[in-house]
Amino acid sequence: MPIRHCIVHLIEKKPDGSPAVLHARSTELAESQAIENMLADLNDTYNAKQGKAWGLFHAESSVYPFSGWLKAYLDGAQDFTTFSRQAVEQLQKLMEESNLSTGGHVLFAHYQQGMTDYLSIALLHHSEGVAVNAVLDVTPAKHLDLSQLHLAARINISEWQNNANSKQYISFIKGKNGKKVSEYFRDFIGCQEGVDGPGETRTLLKAFSDFVESEDLPEEAAREKTQALVGYASSQAKIGQPVGLQELSGLIDEERPQAFYDHIRNKDYGLSPEIPADKRTLQQFQRFTGRGEGLSISFESHLLGSKIEFDEARDMLIIRQLPTQLRDQLKRRKD
């Protein structure tokens, strides 16, 4: 993971209305193993975070100047240090206006992963700990506490520059305690939500369920395809990459690699060729299936306890809100 540029500034700010004080670094950080390790750990923590959102820049303006500064840096009109200084001064200003915010070390890192360029921005905090020094004394020590990563964003620079129609080249942490905690950081980036990750994932899973039902697959085959989908989507989410529908289609059915992709297109589910996978939604997805003696039942695990109830003592399933097609067939038979 080549690191093109990296710098850290410090903003001292307490959540009591006191002014934010900026300590800006004047030069980039030199390449080192420590920086590479820190950025690798940061990426792992960021990818594992749930509750992220995906979006795009607002149009550049005095309210949202960040994208203009980033473009000027990428076009060579200013260097990385100047760009980061402009950005962190804007963040300092927004911090002062937000009584919910606290300061911290602000990391800017431009790096390459595979053929893609990224810019990561994160507000980092320290935790107190202890260490044993060279003379075997136990001494206080501070360390970066990535478990407290609550304000961070990652910009896919390559996607932004090469795909004018993309609405998901920025990802950012929305925060556990409601939107207001992260609103000022989102406004600092100048980002608006463009893609509903959980919603897109639910639509993908619905499309898959419809596909499995239309194919009338044996139970084992349906289970294997479900495992292929969840495994691939989860691995993409783990490394912070989107789910490619064509690639997924090939993994689901190697003999007919276009079958699932064609199903999505023909039924017009409204999915983009690539979607961000939501880990929480994926974790809730599992299919219960069974067939025998003329009966075939298949449903998703998240329906258990809501639309479907399992009465183990009486060996019964109670189904509420029947699918419209099934209900209509039963009504016609009754008539």
PESULBEL-V641738 format. One record per backbone hydrogen bond with DSSP energy under -0.5 kcal/mol. CO is the residue of the C=O (numbers start at 0). NH is the residue of the N-H. Records with the same first field share a line. If there is no record, write none. Layout:
CO = NH / NH
This chain:
1 = 3 / 111
4 = 109
5 = 28
6 = 107
8 = 105
9 = 11 / 22
10 = 12 / 103
11 = 20
12 = 102
13 = 15 / 16
19 = 21
20 = 11
21 = 23
22 = 9
31 = 35
32 = 36
33 = 37
34 = 38
35 = 39
36 = 40
37 = 41
38 = 42
39 = 43
40 = 44
41 = 45
42 = 46
43 = 47
44 = 48
45 = 48
50 = 173
52 = 171
53 = 193 / 194
54 = 168 / 169
55 = 191
63 = 60
64 = 67 / 68
65 = 69
66 = 70
67 = 71
68 = 72
69 = 73
70 = 74
71 = 76 / 77
72 = 75
78 = 82
79 = 83
80 = 84
81 = 85
82 = 86
83 = 87
84 = 88
85 = 89
86 = 90
87 = 91
88 = 92
89 = 93
90 = 94
91 = 95
92 = 96
93 = 97
94 = 97
96 = 98
97 = 100
103 = 10
104 = 106 / 123
105 = 8
106 = 121
107 = 6
108 = 110 / 119
109 = 3 / 4
110 = 117
112 = 115
115 = 112
116 = 156 / 157
117 = 110
118 = 154
119 = 108
120 = 152
121 = 106 / 123
123 = 104
124 = 144
126 = 142
128 = 140
130 = 132 / 138
132 = 135
136 = 132 / 138
138 = 130
140 = 128
142 = 126
143 = 145
144 = 147
145 = 148
147 = 149
149 = 151
150 = 122
151 = 172
152 = 120
153 = 155 / 170
154 = 118 / 156
155 = 159
156 = 160
157 = 161
158 = 162
162 = 165
168 = 155
169 = 54
170 = 153
171 = 52
174 = 177
177 = 180 / 181
178 = 181 / 182
179 = 183
181 = 185
182 = 186
183 = 187
184 = 188
185 = 189 / 190
189 = 57
191 = 55
194 = 53 / 196
195 = 199
196 = 200
197 = 201
198 = 202
199 = 203
200 = 204
201 = 205
202 = 206
203 = 207
204 = 208
205 = 209
206 = 210
207 = 211
208 = 212
209 = 213
210 = 214
211 = 215 / 216
212 = 215
217 = 221
218 = 222
219 = 223
220 = 224
221 = 225
222 = 226
223 = 227
224 = 228
225 = 229
226 = 230
227 = 231
228 = 232
229 = 233
230 = 234
231 = 235
232 = 236
233 = 237
234 = 238
235 = 240
236 = 239
241 = 243
242 = 244 / 274
243 = 247
244 = 248
245 = 249
246 = 250
247 = 251
248 = 252
253 = 256
255 = 258
257 = 261
258 = 262
259 = 263
260 = 264
261 = 265
262 = 266
263 = 267 / 268
272 = 244
274 = 242
276 = 278
277 = 281
278 = 282
279 = 283
281 = 284
283 = 285
285 = 287 / 300
286 = 288
287 = 298
289 = 296
291 = 294
294 = 291
296 = 289
298 = 287
299 = 302
300 = 303
302 = 305 / 306 / 307
306 = 319
307 = 304
308 = 310 / 317
309 = 311
310 = 314 / 315
311 = 314
315 = 310
316 = 318
317 = 308 / 319
322 = 326
323 = 327
324 = 328
325 = 329
326 = 330
327 = 331
328 = 332
329 = 333
330 = 334
